[in-house]
Amino acid sequence: MSRRLIISIMLILGFAKLGKAQDVQYSQFYAAPIYLNPALTGASELTRIGINYRNQWPGLDQNFNSYSAYIDHYIFDYNSGIGLIFNGSQESMANLATNEIGLSYAYRLRLGEDSYFRLGAQASYMQRDAFFSDLVFGTQIDIVNGTIGAITDELNGVPIDSRYSFMDYSFGAMYYSEKIWLGAAAHHITEPNISFVDDQISKLPMKLSVQGGIKFDLAGGSRNYFTHMYSERSISFAFNYKQQDPFNQLDIGTQVYLEPLVVGLWYRGLPTKNGLPNNEAVIGLVGVSLESGLDIGYSYDVTASKLGLRNSGGAHEISLRYTFLWGDPKSRNQRSRTIPCFRY
């Protein structure tokens, strides 16, 4: 499959879907690197294009769909990565959709022979749309006749079809060496107002996250004498903690990479402030990383909370990513220092 054909397919699949976003979570969060942490912009030290799709709780009457697409490129002469990201989500009950387009930048600083530090920032334009005509309020219900009347003053001046736009800003940092990585990011640092009502304030809380892990090489890896390609065998352990008032969440798991196959297992859950259990999901993942630079991943969330008793259907997630060398390889440093993060 040619590079041009792969890029065309991914752009069509990704960007055409993004007519639908706000603090969506992906189980394959390393397959959405710029969304996870702006410092990962250009982290492959190649050119990378990817898309993500998540269908959450398909077994319920009202589900949640989210989409993401991105492209980033590393500029060797300036030790810098630049990227463009599109995010979208749609909640079916109120037809609430959030769309985002953002520009990101990251700078790589070399600390030692095999250790680096990256700083990144992102600026995004966001738009929220809602169509409230399908909502049913208690004042509309006639408990005598069992009929539902029209919406009158329940929305208190809010248009049935509402739209609101705002700017949003994020920052991140990442330290890494050949075997370990540790990063942190802050999203929505200005806590923008997202209310549909002009004289009301509803802040989007700042989201703080910390992610990190360690990778171990396994016996069995080998290098092809003729092509000089290395066949990797490794196991990685990692975590991703997020806090966005009043909620917090911890993902912890492992992935085994037996090139070209990747299998992984994650657990998502963390006790809440009031001491109640928060066992949300167990996540299984399988992926394949081809020599052409194309990575394909699929994961399924098995709901572990009480919501699972109602047959939520869990969550399906698919990721596609294509990584390649842009330009003349003779005119640049070809020794890329890819962060040893999870592949998905």
CORFEN-V600306 format. One record per residue. N is the residue number from 1. RES is the residue in one small letter. SS is DSSP state (a for helix, b for strand, c for the rest). D_FIRST is the distance of its C-alpha to the first C-alpha in Angstrom with 2 decimals. Layout:
BEGIN
N_RES_SS_D_FIRST, N_RES_SS_D_FIRST
END
This chain:
BEGIN
1_m_c_0.00, 2_s_c_3.83, 3_r_a_6.69, 4_r_a_8.55, 5_l_a_6.75, 6_i_a_6.83, 7_i_a_10.33, 8_s_a_11.42, 9_i_a_10.94, 10_m_a_12.78, 11_l_a_15.40, 12_i_a_16.18, 13_l_a_16.54, 14_g_a_18.46, 15_f_a_20.74, 16_a_c_21.63, 17_k_c_23.06, 18_l_c_25.25, 19_g_c_28.24, 20_k_c_29.90, 21_a_c_32.11, 22_q_c_34.55, 23_d_c_34.49, 24_v_c_31.91, 25_q_c_31.31, 26_y_c_28.05, 27_s_c_28.24, 28_q_c_25.00, 29_f_a_26.65, 30_y_a_24.85, 31_a_a_21.54, 32_a_c_23.41, 33_p_a_24.74, 34_i_a_26.19, 35_y_a_27.85, 36_l_a_29.37, 37_n_c_30.76, 38_p_a_30.46, 39_a_a_30.96, 40_l_a_27.41, 41_t_c_26.09, 42_g_c_24.00, 43_a_c_24.70, 44_s_c_21.42, 45_e_c_22.61, 46_l_c_19.12, 47_t_b_17.45, 48_r_b_16.52, 49_i_b_15.70, 50_g_b_16.50, 51_i_b_18.10, 52_n_b_20.73, 53_y_b_22.54, 54_r_b_25.85, 55_n_b_28.11, 56_q_b_31.50, 57_w_c_34.34, 58_p_c_32.91, 59_g_c_36.00, 60_l_c_38.39, 61_d_c_39.43, 62_q_c_38.31, 63_n_c_35.00, 64_f_b_33.07, 65_n_b_29.50, 66_s_b_27.85, 67_y_b_24.69, 68_s_b_23.45, 69_a_b_20.79, 70_y_b_20.82, 71_i_b_19.50, 72_d_b_21.27, 73_h_b_21.49, 74_y_b_23.79, 75_i_b_26.14, 76_f_a_27.45, 77_d_a_30.40, 78_y_a_31.82, 79_n_c_30.80, 80_s_b_29.57, 81_g_b_26.78, 82_i_b_26.39, 83_g_b_24.72, 84_l_b_24.64, 85_i_b_24.89, 86_f_b_25.38, 87_n_b_27.17, 88_g_b_28.53, 89_s_b_30.64, 90_q_b_32.76, 91_e_b_35.78, 92_s_c_36.76, 93_m_c_40.57, 94_a_c_41.43, 95_n_c_38.13, 96_l_b_37.98, 97_a_b_34.81, 98_t_b_34.05, 99_n_b_31.50, 100_e_b_30.85, 101_i_b_29.21, 102_g_b_29.76, 103_l_b_29.44, 104_s_b_29.49, 105_y_b_30.39, 106_a_b_30.92, 107_y_b_32.71, 108_r_b_32.42, 109_l_b_35.71, 110_r_b_36.02, 111_l_c_38.94, 112_g_c_38.91, 113_e_c_37.03, 114_d_c_34.58, 115_s_c_35.55, 116_y_b_34.45, 117_f_b_35.43, 118_r_b_33.44, 119_l_b_35.02, 120_g_b_33.23, 121_a_b_34.27, 122_q_b_32.94, 123_a_b_34.51, 124_s_b_33.51, 125_y_b_34.72, 126_m_b_35.18, 127_q_b_36.34, 128_r_b_37.82, 129_d_b_38.48, 130_a_b_40.64, 131_f_b_42.12, 132_f_a_45.21, 133_s_a_46.44, 134_d_a_45.22, 135_l_c_47.16, 136_v_c_50.48, 137_f_c_53.31, 138_g_a_56.40, 139_t_a_58.68, 140_q_a_56.98, 141_i_b_57.91, 142_d_b_61.25, 143_i_c_62.28, 144_v_c_65.07, 145_n_c_63.15, 146_g_c_59.71, 147_t_b_58.20, 148_i_b_55.86, 149_g_c_56.93, 150_a_c_55.14, 151_i_c_54.19, 152_t_c_57.16, 153_d_c_57.57, 154_e_c_55.36, 155_l_c_52.79, 156_n_c_55.66, 157_g_c_54.47, 158_v_c_50.73, 159_p_c_48.92, 160_i_c_47.27, 161_d_b_44.08, 162_s_b_43.83, 163_r_b_41.55, 164_y_b_41.84, 165_s_b_39.94, 166_f_b_40.33, 167_m_b_38.95, 168_d_b_37.92, 169_y_b_37.61, 170_s_b_36.29, 171_f_b_36.57, 172_g_b_35.30, 173_a_b_35.65, 174_m_b_34.00, 175_y_b_35.33, 176_y_b_33.24, 177_s_c_33.36, 178_e_c_31.30, 179_k_c_32.43, 180_i_b_33.78, 181_w_b_33.23, 182_l_b_35.56, 183_g_b_35.13, 184_a_b_36.94, 185_a_b_36.31, 186_a_b_38.57, 187_h_b_37.33, 188_h_c_39.53, 189_i_c_42.01, 190_t_c_44.12, 191_e_c_44.23, 192_p_c_43.82, 193_n_b_45.76, 194_i_c_43.66, 195_s_c_46.56, 196_f_c_46.45, 197_v_c_50.24, 198_d_c_51.40, 199_d_c_54.37, 200_q_c_52.79, 201_i_c_50.88, 202_s_c_48.19, 203_k_b_46.48, 204_l_c_42.97, 205_p_c_43.83, 206_m_c_42.29, 207_k_b_39.69, 208_l_b_39.94, 209_s_b_37.50, 210_v_b_37.40, 211_q_b_34.51, 212_g_b_34.34, 213_g_b_33.62, 214_i_b_33.56, 215_k_b_31.12, 216_f_b_32.25, 217_d_b_30.49, 218_l_c_30.88, 219_a_c_31.78, 220_g_c_29.02, 221_g_c_26.71, 222_s_b_25.96, 223_r_b_24.56, 224_n_c_22.79, 225_y_c_25.20, 226_f_c_22.79, 227_t_c_19.86, 228_h_c_22.23, 229_m_c_19.83, 230_y_b_21.99, 231_s_b_21.53, 232_e_c_23.19, 233_r_b_25.73, 234_s_b_27.52, 235_i_b_29.44, 236_s_b_30.13, 237_f_b_32.92, 238_a_b_32.99, 239_f_b_34.80, 240_n_b_34.60, 241_y_b_37.92, 242_k_b_38.37, 243_q_b_41.66, 244_q_b_42.20, 245_d_c_45.80, 246_p_c_47.02, 247_f_b_44.07, 248_n_b_42.51, 249_q_b_39.76, 250_l_b_38.50, 251_d_b_35.22, 252_i_b_35.36, 253_g_b_33.06, 254_t_b_31.08, 255_q_b_27.56, 256_v_b_26.75, 257_y_b_23.60, 258_l_b_22.99, 259_e_c_19.64, 260_p_c_17.18, 261_l_b_19.42, 262_v_b_21.53, 263_v_b_24.59, 264_g_b_27.20, 265_l_b_30.52, 266_w_b_32.26, 267_y_b_35.71, 268_r_b_36.68, 269_g_b_40.42, 270_l_c_43.36, 271_p_c_47.08, 272_t_c_48.14, 273_k_c_51.10, 274_n_c_53.45, 275_g_c_52.60, 276_l_c_50.88, 277_p_c_47.86, 278_n_c_44.42, 279_n_b_42.17, 280_e_b_39.23, 281_a_b_36.31, 282_v_b_34.77, 283_i_b_30.98, 284_g_b_28.60, 285_l_b_25.00, 286_v_b_22.06, 287_g_b_18.69, 288_v_b_15.83, 289_s_b_14.50, 290_l_c_11.46, 291_e_c_11.53, 292_s_c_8.39, 293_g_c_10.90, 294_l_b_10.07, 295_d_b_13.44, 296_i_b_14.56, 297_g_b_18.33, 298_y_b_20.92, 299_s_b_24.67, 300_y_b_27.82, 301_d_b_31.21, 302_v_b_34.22, 303_t_b_37.06, 304_a_c_39.97, 305_s_c_42.42, 306_k_a_44.90, 307_l_a_42.36, 308_g_a_40.70, 309_l_a_43.89, 310_r_a_43.22, 311_n_c_39.85, 312_s_c_37.75, 313_g_c_34.54, 314_g_c_33.41, 315_a_b_30.21, 316_h_b_26.52, 317_e_b_23.99, 318_i_b_20.20, 319_s_b_18.29, 320_l_b_14.74, 321_r_b_14.22, 322_y_b_11.77, 323_t_b_13.61, 324_f_b_13.18, 325_l_c_15.77, 326_w_c_16.88, 327_g_c_18.89, 328_d_c_20.41, 329_p_a_20.63, 330_k_a_23.87, 331_s_a_25.64, 332_r_c_25.43, 333_n_c_26.26, 334_q_c_23.26, 335_r_c_25.21, 336_s_c_23.98, 337_r_c_26.41, 338_t_c_24.37, 339_i_c_26.80, 340_p_c_27.06, 341_c_c_26.79, 342_f_c_25.41, 343_r_c_21.68, 344_y_c_22.40
END
